Amino acid sequence: MATKKINTDPKVVVENKLTALKELDKKGVVAKAKKFSNQYKVVGDKKFKLKDFATNVDNELGKAGKPIAQQLLQFGVQTLAGMQDKLYAQDRWSLLLIFQAMDAAGKDGAIKHVMSGINPQGCQVTAFKAPSHEELDHDYLWRCTKNLPERGRIGIFNRSYYEEVLVVRVHDEILKAQKLPEKLITKSIWDDRLEDMRNFESYLSRNGTMVVKIFLNVSKKEQKKRFLERIDIPEKNWKFSSADLHERKYWKQYMAAYEELIKKTATEQSPWYVVPADNKPFARMVIASAIIAALDSMKLAYPKVSPAQVAELQILKKELLNEIG
């Protein structure tokens, strides 16, 4: 019997995949999102090595696969919008998304595109920069704690308390400026902080705030390319500063710090997603999928209305319909 020949033309393959995507129902989208994002999920692997996670992914469809990435992201955005509406209405859970990465990894763009369909009333974004004098007079978790999302809302941290075991660890002078009692600055301070962060996230999880952490894993080569674009393209000049280039010199130290913090703070309740970030559209698909997976685990639903409330609604409806004028 003759074997049916499969058309491997990239354009045809793309069209077939797009058709299959359009036929997916909501459950199908969620199922695919969970399976897709799970490849990049880290939940406490003691053998975790950052070098085992690619910064880019091979795409056998080449440029022809871009429509699939765009369509997948659009499906993800639409699905997120519906799930967020239930999250807000149910008013029980909250979701905290933490974005960490080296400069030019695409944090801002990912937040902008992935969260584009979210109702602004149910979402808040906090970008953490160098701490102020007031913040230095408190413990390092203080400024993050007061920006946690309320029940029914999604909170986004663009950088976070994890900077306390990243830039503070790489640059000793920052730690010395934190006004800590000298006897507390010990050899175990980084392990102590990582333990505190893990415990803090456990506390949040037990109180209805799910924490999902995204590490945009960009390569040094790709960062260089994006830095040059920021210098060469006038509209992007404002994004670049000498500080970015200065931090690039500490690449190995930062990678070692990221590897340790992911290894020691990734848990089933508060996982890390190590996202290939050299390809922005692909990275956004992974992020959207991870958020969908997190929201799906909450078993969200609109609040149920009692028979008495239904009867009252019908009375109010009748009153509205009988209005004169």
C-alpha positions as CSV (number, residue, x, y, z in Angstrom):
1,M,0.0,0.0,0.0
2,A,1.4,3.4,-1.0
3,T,2.4,5.7,1.9
4,K,0.8,9.1,1.9
5,K,3.4,11.8,1.2
6,I,3.6,14.5,3.9
7,N,4.0,18.0,2.7
8,T,7.0,19.5,4.5
9,D,6.9,22.9,2.9
10,P,7.2,25.4,5.8
11,K,4.3,27.6,4.6
12,V,2.0,24.6,4.3
13,V,3.0,23.2,7.7
14,V,2.3,26.7,9.2
15,E,-1.1,26.9,7.6
16,N,-2.0,23.4,8.9
17,K,-0.8,24.2,12.4
18,L,-2.7,27.5,12.5
19,T,-5.9,25.7,11.4
20,A,-5.4,23.2,14.2
21,L,-4.9,26.0,16.7
22,K,-8.1,27.8,15.6
23,E,-10.1,24.6,16.3
24,L,-8.9,24.4,19.9
25,D,-11.4,25.1,22.6
26,K,-10.5,26.8,25.9
27,K,-9.7,23.5,27.6
28,G,-7.4,22.6,24.7
29,V,-5.5,25.9,24.9
30,V,-5.0,25.4,28.7
31,A,-3.9,21.8,28.3
32,K,-1.3,22.8,25.6
33,A,-0.1,25.7,27.7
34,K,0.5,23.5,30.7
35,K,2.4,20.9,28.6
36,F,4.4,23.6,26.8
37,S,5.5,25.6,29.8
38,N,6.3,22.5,31.9
39,Q,9.5,22.0,29.8
40,Y,10.9,25.2,31.3
41,K,9.7,24.7,34.9
42,V,12.0,24.2,37.8
43,V,10.6,23.0,41.1
44,G,13.6,22.1,43.4
45,D,16.1,20.2,41.4
46,K,19.3,19.9,43.5
47,K,21.2,19.0,40.3
48,F,19.9,22.2,38.5
49,K,22.5,23.7,36.2
50,L,21.8,26.9,34.2
51,K,23.9,25.7,31.3
52,D,21.5,22.9,30.8
53,F,18.8,25.4,29.7
54,A,19.1,26.9,26.3
55,T,18.9,30.7,25.7
56,N,17.4,30.0,22.3
57,V,15.4,27.3,20.6
58,D,15.6,25.7,17.2
59,N,12.6,26.5,15.0
60,E,12.4,24.1,12.1
61,L,9.9,26.5,10.4
62,G,12.3,29.4,10.4
63,K,10.7,32.8,9.7
64,A,7.6,31.1,8.4
65,G,6.8,30.0,12.0
66,K,6.3,33.6,13.2
67,P,2.5,33.5,12.5
68,I,2.2,30.5,14.8
69,A,4.0,32.3,17.6
70,Q,1.8,35.3,17.1
71,Q,-1.4,33.2,17.0
72,L,-0.4,31.2,20.1
73,L,0.4,34.4,22.0
74,Q,-3.0,35.9,21.0
75,F,-4.8,32.7,22.2
76,G,-2.8,33.0,25.4
77,V,-3.7,36.6,25.9
78,Q,-7.4,35.9,25.3
79,T,-7.4,32.9,27.7
80,L,-5.6,35.0,30.4
81,A,-8.2,37.7,30.1
82,G,-11.0,35.3,30.8
83,M,-9.2,33.6,33.7
84,Q,-8.3,37.0,35.2
85,D,-12.0,38.0,35.2
86,K,-12.8,34.9,37.2
87,L,-9.9,35.6,39.6
88,Y,-11.2,39.1,40.2
89,A,-14.8,37.9,40.7
90,Q,-13.9,35.0,42.9
91,D,-11.8,37.3,45.2
92,R,-10.0,34.4,46.9
93,W,-6.6,34.0,45.3
94,S,-4.0,36.4,44.1
95,L,-1.1,35.8,41.7
96,L,2.4,37.3,42.1
97,L,4.6,37.2,39.0
98,I,8.3,37.9,39.5
99,F,10.5,38.8,36.5
100,Q,14.2,38.6,36.8
101,A,16.9,38.9,34.1
102,M,20.0,40.5,32.9
103,D,19.7,43.9,31.2
104,A,18.0,43.8,27.7
105,A,16.6,40.3,28.3
106,G,13.1,41.6,27.4
107,K,11.3,41.9,30.8
108,D,9.4,45.1,29.9
109,G,8.4,43.9,26.4
110,A,7.2,40.5,27.8
111,I,5.1,42.2,30.5
112,K,3.6,44.6,27.9
113,H,2.7,41.9,25.3
114,V,1.7,39.0,27.6
115,M,-0.5,41.2,29.8
116,S,-2.0,43.2,27.0
117,G,-5.5,41.8,27.4
118,I,-5.6,42.1,31.2
119,N,-8.1,44.5,32.8
120,P,-5.9,47.2,34.4
121,Q,-8.2,47.3,37.4
122,G,-7.1,43.8,38.4
123,C,-3.4,44.1,37.8
124,Q,-0.5,46.2,39.2
125,V,3.1,46.4,38.1
126,T,5.9,47.4,40.5
127,A,9.5,48.1,39.2
128,F,12.1,47.9,41.9
129,K,15.2,50.0,41.4
130,A,18.0,51.0,43.9
131,P,16.4,51.3,47.4
132,S,15.6,54.7,48.8
133,H,16.8,56.1,52.1
134,E,13.4,55.1,53.6
135,E,13.6,51.6,52.2
136,L,17.2,51.2,53.6
137,D,15.8,51.9,57.0
138,H,13.7,48.8,56.8
139,D,14.4,45.1,56.1
140,Y,14.8,44.3,52.4
141,L,11.5,42.6,52.1
142,W,9.6,45.6,53.4
143,R,9.2,47.5,50.1
144,C,8.1,44.3,48.3
145,T,5.6,43.3,51.0
146,K,3.7,46.5,50.8
147,N,3.3,46.1,47.1
148,L,1.9,42.6,47.2
149,P,-1.3,42.1,45.1
150,E,-4.7,42.0,46.9
151,R,-7.0,39.0,46.6
152,G,-8.5,38.8,43.1
153,R,-5.6,40.6,41.5
154,I,-2.4,39.9,39.6
155,G,0.8,41.6,40.9
156,I,3.9,41.9,38.7
157,F,7.4,42.6,40.2
158,N,9.8,43.9,37.6
159,R,12.9,42.8,39.6
160,S,12.3,42.0,43.2
161,Y,13.8,41.0,46.5
162,Y,16.0,38.6,44.6
163,E,18.2,41.5,43.8
164,E,19.4,41.1,47.4
165,V,21.2,37.9,46.4
166,L,22.2,39.2,42.9
167,V,23.5,42.7,42.5
168,V,24.1,43.0,46.3
169,R,26.1,39.8,46.2
170,V,28.1,40.7,43.2
171,H,28.9,44.2,44.6
172,D,30.1,44.1,48.2
173,E,29.9,47.8,48.7
174,I,26.1,47.7,48.3
175,L,25.8,45.2,51.2
176,K,28.0,47.5,53.4
177,A,25.6,50.4,52.7
178,Q,22.6,48.5,54.0
179,K,23.0,49.6,57.6
180,L,23.0,46.0,58.9
181,P,24.7,45.3,62.2
182,E,28.2,44.0,61.5
183,K,27.7,40.7,63.4
184,L,24.8,39.8,61.0
185,I,27.1,40.0,57.9
186,T,28.4,36.5,58.0
187,K,29.6,33.9,55.5
188,S,26.1,32.4,55.5
189,I,24.3,35.6,54.7
190,W,23.4,34.5,51.2
191,D,22.2,31.1,52.3
192,D,20.2,32.8,55.0
193,R,18.6,35.2,52.6
194,L,17.7,32.5,50.2
195,E,16.1,30.5,53.0
196,D,14.1,33.6,54.1
197,M,12.9,34.1,50.5
198,R,11.8,30.5,50.2
199,N,10.0,30.7,53.6
200,F,8.4,34.1,52.6
201,E,7.0,32.5,49.4
202,S,5.8,29.5,51.4
203,Y,4.0,31.9,53.7
204,L,2.4,33.7,50.8
205,S,1.3,30.4,49.2
206,R,-0.4,29.3,52.5
207,N,-2.3,32.6,52.5
208,G,-3.6,32.4,48.9
209,T,-0.9,34.3,47.0
210,M,0.6,32.1,44.3
211,V,4.1,33.1,43.3
212,V,5.4,32.3,39.8
213,K,9.0,33.4,39.0
214,I,10.3,34.0,35.5
215,F,14.0,34.1,34.6
216,L,14.5,35.4,31.1
217,N,17.6,33.5,30.1
218,V,19.3,35.7,27.5
219,S,22.8,34.9,26.1
220,K,25.7,37.3,26.4
221,K,25.9,37.4,22.6
222,E,22.2,38.4,22.3
223,Q,22.6,41.0,25.0
224,K,25.5,42.6,23.1
225,K,23.3,42.7,19.9
226,R,20.5,44.4,21.8
227,F,22.9,46.9,23.5
228,L,24.2,47.9,20.0
229,E,20.7,48.4,18.8
230,R,20.0,50.7,21.7
231,I,23.0,52.7,20.7
232,D,22.4,52.7,16.9
233,I,18.6,53.3,17.0
234,P,17.9,56.9,18.2
235,E,14.4,55.9,19.5
236,K,16.2,53.3,21.8
237,N,19.0,55.5,23.0
238,W,17.1,56.3,26.3
239,K,17.2,52.6,27.2
240,F,21.0,52.3,27.4
241,S,23.4,53.6,30.0
242,S,27.0,53.1,31.0
243,A,25.8,51.1,34.0
244,D,24.4,48.4,31.7
245,L,27.8,47.9,30.2
246,H,29.5,48.0,33.6
247,E,27.2,45.1,34.9
248,R,27.9,43.1,31.8
249,K,31.5,42.7,33.0
250,Y,30.2,40.7,35.9
251,W,28.3,38.2,33.7
252,K,29.9,35.0,35.2
253,Q,29.2,36.2,38.7
254,Y,25.6,36.9,37.9
255,M,25.1,33.6,36.2
256,A,26.5,31.8,39.3
257,A,24.3,33.8,41.5
258,Y,21.2,33.0,39.4
259,E,22.0,29.3,39.3
260,E,22.2,29.1,43.1
261,L,19.1,31.2,43.8
262,I,17.0,29.2,41.3
263,K,18.3,25.9,42.7
264,K,17.6,26.9,46.3
265,T,14.2,28.7,45.9
266,A,12.4,26.7,43.3
267,T,9.5,24.8,44.8
268,E,6.4,23.1,43.7
269,Q,4.3,25.9,45.2
270,S,6.6,28.7,43.9
271,P,8.4,27.5,40.8
272,W,10.9,29.1,38.6
273,Y,10.6,29.1,34.8
274,V,13.9,29.4,33.0
275,V,12.7,30.9,29.7
276,P,14.8,31.0,26.5
277,A,15.0,34.8,25.9
278,D,17.1,35.2,22.7
279,N,13.8,34.9,20.7
280,K,11.3,37.4,22.1
281,P,8.1,36.0,20.5
282,F,9.0,32.5,21.8
283,A,9.8,33.8,25.3
284,R,6.4,35.5,25.5
285,M,4.7,32.3,24.5
286,V,6.4,30.4,27.4
287,I,5.5,33.2,29.9
288,A,1.9,33.3,28.8
289,S,1.7,29.5,29.1
290,A,3.2,29.5,32.6
291,I,0.7,32.1,33.8
292,I,-2.2,30.1,32.3
293,A,-0.9,27.0,34.1
294,A,-0.8,28.8,37.4
295,L,-4.2,30.3,37.1
296,D,-5.7,27.0,36.0
297,S,-4.4,25.3,39.2
298,M,-6.5,27.7,41.3
299,K,-9.8,26.1,39.9
300,L,-11.3,29.6,39.3
301,A,-15.0,30.1,38.9
302,Y,-17.5,32.8,39.1
303,P,-19.3,33.1,42.5
304,K,-22.4,31.0,42.6
305,V,-25.7,32.8,43.2
306,S,-28.2,31.3,45.6
307,P,-31.8,30.6,44.6
308,A,-33.0,33.4,46.8
309,Q,-30.6,35.8,45.0
310,V,-31.8,34.6,41.6
311,A,-35.4,35.2,42.6
312,E,-34.4,38.7,43.8
313,L,-32.7,39.4,40.5
314,Q,-35.8,38.5,38.6
315,I,-37.9,40.9,40.7
316,L,-35.3,43.7,40.0
317,K,-35.4,42.8,36.2
318,K,-39.2,43.1,36.2
319,E,-38.9,46.5,37.9
320,L,-36.5,47.7,35.3
321,L,-38.7,46.4,32.4
322,N,-41.7,48.2,33.9
323,E,-40.0,51.5,34.2
324,I,-41.9,54.3,32.4
325,G,-39.8,56.8,30.4
